[in-house]
Amino acid sequence: MAAPTGPIWVVAETNADGTLAKSSTEVATLARTLAEAAGSSAAGIVVAADPTAAAKELAGYVARVVAVAVPDVTGHTWAQAAAQQAAAILASGSVGAVLTGAGPDGRDVAGTLSALLERPVLVNATAVAWDGGPSVEMSVFGGKLITSSTFVDGEWGIVTVRPNVVTAEAAGSAGVVETRDADQGAGLPVVKVMERIEEAAAALPIEEARIIVAGGRGVGGEDGFALVREIAAELGGAVGATRAAVDSGWIPYAQQIGQTGKIVKPQLYLALGISGAIQHKVGMQTAGTIIGVNRDPDAPIAEFADLVIVGDLFEVGKALLAELRSRR
């Protein structure tokens, strides 16, 4: 008989206002699914200056949450403090696996945990199943290949999960929250945050948008994105872009979708002047409905879009805009 599997742990991230990050609700949902398959339980760790709100929210997804208050975390890098506290918790009991987001903070947490606990890491998971341990699918070589990897010899490890590959779903009943004093044992040197620069955010973050209107190289320039923004506004959606448009300086990086940008999962994805290269596809291929507008009928996007309109994006876009406005 196989030995009992330890809990599937989530190291959760918080927003600036102290609430639980959306990506952590997704990771927690995945942890609960894996725990059910493993005959185990799902648990979470929240580290913040005041973890109360985020811990309570996380308890809606997993059975047990450990909340650690680190008062000076605000003035220092969060990932380092979170990893130090998580390492102390994980070292004190059995572990089935550790999950965290694949964003900048999540990657830092995973790397520090790996060094502190001498555990392996599998990164950028697009799907995770349980087969005696985590079986992790990863998109590699610019999305051209999908690999499946596991940890060897039954060892547990750390998995970073890409955003929007799991739909967050709360548990049927709330879990328990327990508080724990901050651990000082690791003795990691603190990294002080000297300056914070905040960029003005879009009205609707593209990661959370139900509708996205995206522009690519075919938009032609910064002025061309005015049409993209108008259509997005009429549809009540967000504006996205390809790397080519961002690299050209037509739109901020925060709107970039693809392998080196955001991973999105809207109900509708309207691609204007986007060829559909694999690097962009990996960021939006899970959209509910994909509609492309492109001059080239042989553009790669025609291979995976639900509908492709062959024509000039400005002619099609203006006609669409007029129709939308007529239906107000």
N, C-alpha and C positions, 0 to 999 in steps of 0.2 A: 504494500500500500504506500502511495506517495505521501511524503511528509506534508503536513498542513501548510498552505501558502500564507505568508504574512500579508498584512494590509497593503492595498495599492494606494500609495500616498500621492497627494497633489501639493506642490509648493505654489501657492496662489499669489497672484499679483493684485495690487490695488490701484485705483485711479487717484488723481491728485486730491479729490475730495474725500478720500477714505473709503469709498465704496469698492466693491469687488469688480475687477476688470472682466469684460465680456469674455475674453479668451480663457479666463480661469473657470467660468461657468461651463464652457465647452469641454475643457480638460477634465473637470470634475465629473461631468456626465460620462465621459469616456472611462474614467477611473471606476465609476460605479458599474458600468457595463462589464469591464474586465473582471472586477471583483466578483460579480455574479457568476461569470463563466468559470472562475477559479475556485468558487466555493469559499470566498474570503470576504473581506469588508473593504470599504473605501474610506479613506481618512484624508484630512487636509491640514495644512500648516499656513497660518497667516502671521506675517511679521510686519509690524508697522509701528509708528509712533503711538497711534491709538487703533488697535486692530478690531475694536468692538463691532463696528458696522459691517466690515467685510467678513468677519468670522461668522456673524449671525446669518449673513446672506449665503455663505459657503455651506453652512449647516443645512441649508435647504436642498443641497445636492449630495452630500456625503454623510455617513453615519456619525463621524467623530471629527471635531475640529480642535486643533491645538492653537491657541492664540498667544502670541508672544509680543509684549510691548517693549519696544526699544526706543526710548525717548529721543535719542540723538540721531535716529536714522534719517530724519529730514535733511540734516546738513551733510550727510555722507551718502556714498553710493548705496542704493537699496539692495542690489543683488548680492553684494558681499556680506552685508549684515544678515540677509535672509538665508543665505547658504550656511553661514556659521551656525545660526540657530537651528536650521533644519538638520544639519549634520549631527548636532547633539541629540536631537529627538530620534533620528533614524538609527543612531548607534546604540540606542538603549533597548531596542527590541527587534523582532523579526520584521522583514520587509519583503513584499512580493515584487514591487517595482516602484519607481518614482517617476511621476509625470510632471512636466512643466511646459509652459508655452515656448514657442520657437522664436519669439521676438527678441530684441536686444537684451532685455533684463533676464528673460528665461534662459537664453544661451549662456549668459554670465553665471547664473545660478547653477546650471548644469555643469559648467566647467569647473567651478569652485568646489561643488559637491564631489565631483569625480576625483579631484585632487585630495580633498580631505578624507574621503572614505575609500579611495582606491577602487572605484567602481567604473565600469565601462559606460559609454554613452552612445545612443543611437539618435540621430538628429533629423529634424524636418520631416517627421512622420506625416504621411498623408492618410494613413489608416493603421489601426492597431487591433489585432485580435489576440485571443489567449489560446496558446497551444502548449500547455505545460510551462508557459512563460510568455512574455510579450512577443508576438510575431509582428514585426514592424515593416510596413510598406513605405518606401521612400522613392521620390522622383529624382532621378539623377541625369547627368549629361544634358542639362537644359530641358528636362522633361521628356527626353527621347526614350528613356528606359524607366521601368518600374522594378525596383528590387525588393526582396523580402528577406529580412535579417532577424536573427534571434541572438540572445546571449548564450554563450557556450557553457557547458558543464553545469547547467542548472543555476548559475549565478544570477543574482538580481542586478539590474542596472538602471540607468536613467534614460528617459525618452523625452525628447522635446517634440511637441505636437504643433503643427502649423495651424494658424487660425482658420476658422470657417470650414474645416473638414468634418466637424462634428456639430450637430444641432443641439444646443443646450436644452436640457429638459430636467426640471426639478424632480426630486424624489417624492414618493407618496407621503412621506412624513419627515419632519425635521430631525436632524441629528443633534447631538449634544456638543456644547462648546465648553472646553476647559482651558483655564489660563495657566500659563507657566512663566516663571521668572526667566529673564534673559540669561543665557549661558555666556560666561566669559572665558571658557577653557581653551578655545582654539587659539586665542591670542593673535588673530590676524591684524596686520597693520591697517588702520582705517584710511580710507581714501576720501578726502574732503571735497565737497562740491564747491568750487570757487565762484561759479556763475551759472545761472540758468537763463536760457534764451527761449522764449515762447513765441511760436509762430501763430499768427491768427488762423484759427481753425475754420474749416468750411462749415456751413450751416448744418450739414448732415455728413457725418463721417462715412466714407465709402465702405468701410468694413461692415457697417450696420444698415446700409441702404437696401431697400427692397427693389429699387429701380436705379440702374446706373446707365448714363449716357457717356460713352467714352470716345475720345478722338485719338487718331494716330497721325502718322506722317502725312497722310492724305489731306488733313485739315489745312496744311500749307503754312501755318504761322499762328502767332498769338492772336491776331484779329480773327482768324478762322474759328477759334474756340468760343467766340461770342455766340455763334449759332448753336454750338454744343451746349453752352450754358443756358441759352433760351429754351431749348427743347427739354433739358433736364428740369428747368423751373416749371414748365408747363405740366410735366409728368409727375412733379413732386419727387424727383430723384436727385442723385448726386452726380458729380462730374468726375470721370476718370480719364486716364491717358496711358499711352504706351511709353516705353522707355525712350524711344526716339523723340517723342514730343517733349518729354521732360529734359532730355539731354540738349535739345535745341533751345531750351529756355522759354518755351511757350507756356508752361504751366508748372506749378510747384511739384517737388518730389512727393509731397504728401498725397498726391492724387495718382501716383504711378501704380499700375497694376501689372503683375507678372512675377517672374522668378526672382527678380531683384527689387520688387515692390510689394504691394499689398495682395493678399489672397482674399477674394470676395466671393460671395454666394448670394447674389440677388435673385429675385423672382424673374426680373427682366433685365437683359443686358443688350443695349443698343450700341453697336460698334460702327462708328463713322470713320471711314478712311483708314481702317485697320486691316492689315493683310492677314493677320492671324498666325504669326510666327509662333513656334512652339514655346518660346520664352514668355510670350504674352498669354498663350493658351493655358499654361499651368496656373495662372492667377485667376482665371475666370471660367474655366471649363465646367464647373459644377453649378453654374447659373441655371435657373429653372428653364428659361427660354432665351435663346441667343439669336439676335437679328443683326445681320451685317449689311452695310451699304458700301459697295466698292465698285470701281470702274471695271476691275478685272474679274471676269467670271471664273477664272482658274486660280484665284487667290486662295491660300490655304484655309481661310476661314470658311470657305464653301464646303469643306470636308466635314465640319463639325457643327456648323450653325443650323438652327432649326429653319431659318428663312434667310435667304440672301437676295437683296435687291441690287441688280446690276445697273449702275448709273452714276451720275455725278452727285456726290454727297450734298453739295450745296443746293442743287435743284430738288433732290429728294427731301433734304432736310427742311427747306423753306416750305415745300408743299405739306410736309408733315406738320410743321409749326402752324401753318394757316388752318389746317384741319382741326388741330387740337384747340386753337383759339376759337374756332367757330362752334365748338361743342361746350364752351364754358357755360 
